[in-house]
Structure formats: structure tokens, C-alpha cells
């Protein structure tokens, strides 16, 4: 299989105490592009991020978003299709830092990520606060490529990668959980790579 022409081995633990290579995964130096549907082409000039639902509604332009606290995060990327990349550097706004400037209502327990093109995926609010979730615009020192979700995507290093929406343009704060695109189509709602939670 061409994806694994250059297998990468990984031993030891990651920064939160789990094996660097989850069960059922193969390490690779490649970064395959996996997308359902066409790739949206969004310039930073036209890009917007909106938050709504159980939160005080707000919309950021690119310039406004870039004034938020910026963080660099070195972490591993795990795809449900059995490949993992290691120790890439992601830069952007940590979800917890974004929430620090929001007026989130106490009834909010879940977040639905919305993307240009219509993709959605869901996670509990507490997981997004606790699990190093980052809204990333830079990958290994360069602007995040469009094929990988640029100008902005969510990266969830403790979940399979579909739990981070590419081409992010909205965050909906909700009291009750509801499935996103892949969850409706049979993928796990929890998506823990170390438990191989790939499907319902």
C-alpha cells in the first residue's frame, strides 16, 4: 500500500500518557488528503468564524481572530483509516482560550463544529476544553494547506481526526448532543483511538 512506503515506528508514551501509536494504526511520514465532497476555497479576507447557540453570539474576521492568544502545539495525528503522523507542530488558538473570551451559558454541554461546505462534527464541551483541541491555521511553520482544512481547521489530538472539522466557520453551543456528518453515517460518537472506537 503506497501510503506506508515509508513506515514510521513510534514507541513510548505521548504527552498525556497514552502509547504514541494506538492499536490498529500504522505510522507514516505522509499526510494523505481525505475529504468527502469538494474542497472549499476560502480566502482569509472572506473567512468568518461565528459562535451561536447557548453562548453570546459573536463573529470574527480573520484579522480579529489572529489577535486572540496564539499557541504552538506539538502533537500526533490519528486517522480512522489506520494511519498516524507524529510530532507535527500546529499553531492557532486553543479552544479553551477561545472560550475564555466567550460568554458561554451554563446549559451548554456540547459543541457542533460547522464547516464551509456543510460538514459538521460534534464533541462534548468539556472534552474540547480538556483535550488540547486547537483551532489551527499553521502546520509545521507554514499556512495550513487548503486540502488539509486551511485557512482554519479544528485539530483533536486525543480523538480520531474526523472529530476536527476542516474549513471551520462556526461553533454551535448546545445543551443536548446530536450527531455530525460522519456520526450519522455510522462512525463512532466518541472516536477514541486508544480504544479503536471507529464505528458505532
C-alpha positions as CSV (number, residue, x, y, z in Angstrom):
1,X,0.0,0.0,0.0
2,X,1.6,3.3,-1.1
3,X,0.6,5.1,2.0
4,X,3.0,3.1,4.0
5,X,6.0,3.0,1.7
6,X,7.8,4.8,4.5
7,X,6.5,3.4,7.7
8,X,7.4,5.3,10.8
9,X,7.8,3.4,14.1
10,X,6.8,5.1,17.4
11,X,7.4,3.8,20.9
12,X,6.8,5.2,24.3
13,X,4.1,7.5,25.5
14,X,2.7,10.7,24.3
15,X,2.3,13.9,26.4
16,X,-0.9,12.6,28.1
17,X,0.4,9.1,28.9
18,X,-1.0,7.1,26.1
19,X,1.0,4.9,23.6
20,X,2.2,7.1,20.8
21,X,0.9,4.5,18.3
22,X,-2.7,3.4,19.1
23,X,-3.7,-0.1,18.4
24,X,-4.6,-0.8,14.8
25,X,-2.6,2.2,13.4
26,X,0.5,2.4,11.2
27,X,2.9,5.3,11.5
28,X,3.6,7.2,8.3
29,X,5.5,10.3,7.1
30,X,2.9,11.0,4.5
31,X,-0.2,13.2,5.1
32,X,-3.0,11.8,2.9
33,X,-5.9,14.1,1.9
34,X,-9.2,12.5,2.8
35,X,-12.3,14.6,2.1
36,X,-15.9,13.9,1.4
37,X,-17.1,16.3,-1.4
38,X,-15.4,19.3,-3.0
39,X,-12.7,21.3,-1.2
40,X,-13.9,24.8,-0.3
41,X,-11.6,27.6,-1.4
42,X,-11.9,30.3,1.3
43,X,-9.6,33.3,1.4
44,X,-8.7,34.9,4.7
45,X,-10.4,38.1,3.5
46,X,-13.8,36.4,3.2
47,X,-13.4,33.9,6.0
48,X,-15.5,34.3,9.1
49,X,-16.0,32.4,12.4
50,X,-19.4,32.6,14.1
51,X,-20.4,31.2,17.5
52,X,-24.0,30.8,18.4
53,X,-26.5,28.8,20.4
54,X,-26.0,28.7,24.2
55,X,-23.4,31.5,24.1
56,X,-23.4,35.2,23.4
57,X,-23.3,35.3,19.6
58,X,-20.1,36.6,18.0
59,X,-18.5,36.7,14.6
60,X,-14.7,37.1,14.0
61,X,-12.9,38.2,10.8
62,X,-9.5,36.7,10.1
63,X,-7.7,39.8,11.5
64,X,-9.8,39.8,14.7
65,X,-9.3,36.0,15.2
66,X,-5.5,36.4,14.8
67,X,-5.5,38.9,17.7
68,X,-6.6,36.1,20.1
69,X,-3.9,34.3,22.1
70,X,-1.8,32.1,19.7
71,X,-0.3,28.7,20.8
72,X,2.1,26.2,19.2
73,X,1.2,22.6,19.9
74,X,3.3,19.6,19.0
75,X,1.1,16.5,18.8
76,X,0.2,13.3,16.9
77,X,-2.5,13.0,14.2
78,X,-4.6,9.8,14.1
79,X,-6.8,9.0,11.1
80,X,-9.6,6.4,11.4
81,X,-8.3,4.9,8.2
82,X,-5.4,3.3,10.2
83,X,-2.6,5.8,9.8
84,X,-0.9,8.1,12.2
85,X,1.6,11.0,11.9
86,X,3.9,12.1,14.8
87,X,5.2,15.3,16.3
88,X,3.8,17.8,13.9
89,X,3.6,21.4,15.1
90,X,0.2,23.0,14.9
91,X,-0.3,26.7,15.6
92,X,-3.5,28.5,16.3
93,X,-6.0,29.3,19.1
94,X,-6.6,26.8,21.7
95,X,-10.3,26.1,22.1
96,X,-10.0,26.8,25.9
97,X,-8.5,30.2,25.1
98,X,-11.4,31.0,22.7
99,X,-13.9,30.0,25.4
100,X,-12.2,32.3,27.8
101,X,-13.4,35.3,25.8
102,X,-16.9,33.9,25.3
103,X,-20.0,34.2,27.5
104,X,-20.9,30.5,27.4
105,X,-24.2,29.7,29.2
106,X,-24.1,27.0,31.9
107,X,-26.6,24.9,30.0
108,X,-24.1,24.4,27.2
109,X,-22.7,20.8,27.3
110,X,-21.9,20.0,23.6
111,X,-20.3,21.8,20.6
112,X,-21.1,21.2,17.0
113,X,-18.4,22.3,14.6
114,X,-19.6,23.7,11.3
115,X,-17.5,23.9,8.2
116,X,-17.7,25.7,4.9
117,X,-19.2,23.1,2.5
118,X,-21.7,21.9,5.2
119,X,-19.6,19.4,7.1
120,X,-20.4,19.0,10.8
121,X,-18.9,17.1,13.8
122,X,-19.8,17.0,17.5
123,X,-17.9,16.8,20.8
124,X,-18.8,17.3,24.4
125,X,-17.8,20.8,25.5
126,X,-15.7,19.5,28.4
127,X,-13.7,17.3,26.2
128,X,-12.9,20.2,23.9
129,X,-11.8,22.2,26.9
130,X,-9.7,19.4,28.4
131,X,-8.1,17.7,25.4
132,X,-5.7,20.2,23.8
133,X,-8.2,21.0,21.0
134,X,-6.8,23.7,18.8
135,X,-8.2,25.9,16.0
136,X,-5.2,25.7,13.7
137,X,-4.1,27.9,10.9
138,X,-0.4,26.9,10.7
139,X,1.1,23.5,10.2
140,X,4.9,22.9,10.7
141,X,5.6,26.6,10.3
142,X,3.6,27.2,7.1
143,X,-0.1,28.3,6.5
144,X,-2.3,25.2,6.7
145,X,-2.9,23.9,3.2
146,X,-6.4,24.2,1.8
147,X,-6.6,20.5,1.2
148,X,-6.0,19.9,4.9
149,X,-8.5,22.4,6.0
150,X,-7.0,25.8,5.6
151,X,-7.4,28.6,6.3
152,X,-8.6,27.1,9.7
153,X,-9.4,23.7,11.0
154,X,-10.0,22.1,14.3
155,X,-7.4,19.5,15.4
156,X,-8.3,17.0,18.1
157,X,-5.1,15.1,19.1
158,X,-6.9,12.8,21.5
159,X,-9.6,11.8,19.0
160,X,-9.6,10.4,15.5
161,X,-9.1,13.3,13.1
162,X,-12.6,13.5,11.7
163,X,-13.6,15.0,15.0
164,X,-11.9,18.2,14.0
165,X,-13.7,20.0,11.1
166,X,-11.7,21.3,8.2
167,X,-12.5,24.8,6.9
168,X,-14.1,25.8,10.1
169,X,-16.6,28.6,10.1
170,X,-18.9,28.0,13.1
171,X,-19.2,26.7,16.6
172,X,-22.7,25.9,17.9
173,X,-23.0,25.5,21.7
174,X,-25.8,23.1,22.6
175,X,-27.5,21.6,25.7
176,X,-28.0,18.2,24.0
177,X,-25.8,16.1,21.8
178,X,-26.6,15.4,18.2
179,X,-24.5,13.6,15.6
180,X,-22.5,15.3,12.9
181,X,-21.9,14.1,9.3
182,X,-19.8,11.0,9.9
183,X,-21.6,10.1,13.1
184,X,-24.9,10.0,11.2
185,X,-23.2,7.7,8.7
186,X,-22.0,5.1,11.3
187,X,-18.8,6.4,12.7
188,X,-18.2,6.4,16.5
189,X,-19.6,9.3,18.5
190,X,-16.6,9.2,20.9
191,X,-13.7,8.3,18.5
192,X,-11.0,7.3,21.0
193,X,-8.1,6.0,19.0
194,X,-6.7,4.0,22.0
195,X,-10.0,2.1,22.3
196,X,-10.3,1.8,18.5
197,X,-13.7,3.5,18.6
198,X,-14.0,3.7,14.8
199,X,-17.7,2.9,14.3
200,X,-21.0,2.7,16.2
